[in-house]
Amino acid sequence: MLLGRRFVERLGLRGFFALGCLMYLVAVASWIVVDDPMILVASRVLTGLGYGSFTVSSVVAVGVLLPEGLQASGQALRQSAISAVAVLGYFCGGLIYGLLGFAAFFAIAACGPVFGAILAWRWLPGRNDATPPPSISNVREANAR
């Protein structure tokens, strides 16, 4: 979170979100073929970095895409959507794992970051867009009002 602002400013919101999706994709896809416990532990670090990038960029995206008066509602909806998807993911993941096995489960799970990166590339502002995303500190200040 502390370095998130610098990454957003350097890569743009779109690029930082897509980078997070890419890191998460590589980690999840590696679980299909990797059986070495040390590599699995290393992939969890990549998972954390990807999820952290996603979290920071999604908070900033709400600040960029919504007007100031809707910031709190937007953040609440963002968190609610993440929680709802997690619950649905546990349910569907269990069914997929039980029916198709672990390789299919992780292959399907790897589609999520790809879909997220496509959506981000379509709707989030990039580094060179006319209105660059605000810094995280500006979003925090706007939310405090």
Secondary structure, DSSP 8 states (H G I E B T S, - for coil): -TTHHHHHHHHHHHHHHHHHHHHHHHHHHHHHH---HHHHHHHHHHHHHHHHHHHHHHHHHHHHHS-GGGHHHHHHHHHHHHHHHHHHHHHHHHHHHHHH-HHHHHHHHTHHHHHHHHHHHHHS--TTSSS----HHHHHHHHH-
